[in-house]
Amino acid sequence: MQRVSFKMRLFEGYAEEYKNRHDRIWGELRQLLKETGVRDYSIFLDEETNSLFAYLTVDDERRLEELPSEPVMKKWWNYMKDIMETNEDNSPVSIPLKEIFYLP
């Protein structure tokens, strides 16, 4: 099991909308993430900076590289692009974070 974390940025004033959309996450996306081996996926918001911090565990981190080619993932990114910083392909601007401490 591998731990993965990254940060993203939410546009000002969209925290409630971001939460609402994730509260209603599509069943097909939930299923895809589980089939990819994603577990314990959490996203936290720093309200001062609108930075999102995501943490998840995955059976094999290389499987995460397959997600961008999945139609439902592309559809989700398109759905979210109006409330957060995104790349040209609508994927969120995502900055990997390096683990420097872990207490099992």
C-alpha positions as CSV (number, residue, x, y, z in Angstrom):
1,M,0.0,0.0,0.0
2,Q,1.4,3.4,-1.0
3,R,0.5,6.8,0.5
4,V,0.0,9.6,-2.0
5,S,-0.7,13.3,-1.4
6,F,-1.0,16.4,-3.6
7,K,-2.3,19.9,-3.5
8,M,-4.7,21.8,-5.8
9,R,-6.2,25.2,-5.7
10,L,-9.9,26.2,-5.5
11,F,-11.2,29.5,-6.9
12,E,-12.3,32.0,-4.3
13,G,-15.8,31.6,-3.1
14,Y,-16.3,28.0,-4.3
15,A,-15.6,26.0,-1.1
16,E,-19.3,25.1,-0.5
17,E,-19.9,24.2,-4.1
18,Y,-16.7,22.0,-4.1
19,K,-18.0,20.2,-1.0
20,N,-21.5,19.8,-2.5
21,R,-20.2,18.3,-5.7
22,H,-18.0,15.8,-3.7
23,D,-20.9,15.0,-1.4
24,R,-22.7,13.8,-4.6
25,I,-19.8,12.1,-6.3
26,W,-21.0,10.0,-9.1
27,G,-21.3,6.3,-8.5
28,E,-19.4,5.4,-11.6
29,L,-16.4,7.6,-10.5
30,R,-16.5,6.1,-7.0
31,Q,-16.4,2.6,-8.6
32,L,-13.5,3.5,-10.9
33,L,-11.4,4.8,-8.0
34,K,-12.1,1.7,-6.0
35,E,-11.3,-0.6,-9.0
36,T,-8.0,1.4,-9.4
37,G,-7.1,0.5,-5.8
38,V,-7.7,3.9,-4.2
39,R,-8.5,3.8,-0.5
40,D,-8.8,6.3,2.3
41,Y,-9.2,9.3,0.0
42,S,-9.5,12.6,1.8
43,I,-9.4,16.2,0.7
44,F,-8.8,19.0,3.1
45,L,-9.3,22.8,2.5
46,D,-7.1,25.5,3.8
47,E,-9.6,28.3,4.0
48,E,-7.0,31.1,4.1
49,T,-5.4,30.1,0.8
50,N,-8.1,28.1,-0.9
51,S,-5.5,25.3,-1.2
52,L,-6.8,21.8,-1.3
53,F,-4.7,19.0,0.2
54,A,-5.5,15.5,-0.9
55,Y,-4.4,12.2,0.7
56,L,-5.1,8.7,-0.4
57,T,-3.6,5.2,-0.3
58,V,-3.4,3.0,-3.3
59,D,-2.4,-0.6,-3.9
60,D,-0.1,0.4,-6.8
61,E,0.7,4.0,-7.5
62,R,1.3,3.2,-11.2
63,R,-2.4,2.5,-11.6
64,L,-3.2,6.1,-10.9
65,E,-1.5,6.9,-14.2
66,E,-4.3,5.1,-16.0
67,L,-7.1,7.4,-14.6
68,P,-6.6,10.3,-17.0
69,S,-7.5,8.1,-20.0
70,E,-10.9,7.0,-18.4
71,P,-14.0,8.7,-19.8
72,V,-15.6,9.2,-16.4
73,M,-12.5,10.9,-15.1
74,K,-12.5,13.3,-18.1
75,K,-16.2,14.0,-17.5
76,W,-15.5,14.8,-13.8
77,W,-12.7,17.1,-14.6
78,N,-14.9,19.0,-17.1
79,Y,-17.6,19.2,-14.4
80,M,-15.1,20.7,-11.9
81,K,-13.1,23.1,-14.2
82,D,-15.3,26.1,-13.4
83,I,-14.4,26.1,-9.7
84,M,-10.7,25.2,-9.5
85,E,-7.4,25.8,-11.3
86,T,-7.1,23.3,-14.2
87,N,-4.7,22.4,-17.0
88,E,-5.6,22.6,-20.7
89,D,-7.1,19.1,-20.6
90,N,-9.3,20.2,-17.7
91,S,-7.4,18.1,-15.2
92,P,-6.8,19.9,-11.9
93,V,-3.5,21.6,-11.5
94,S,-2.1,19.0,-9.0
95,I,1.2,19.4,-7.3
96,P,2.6,16.2,-5.7
97,L,3.7,16.5,-2.1
98,K,6.8,14.7,-0.8
99,E,6.4,12.7,2.4
100,I,8.9,13.7,5.1
101,F,7.4,12.1,8.2
102,Y,5.1,9.1,8.9
103,L,4.0,7.7,12.2
104,P,2.5,4.3,11.6
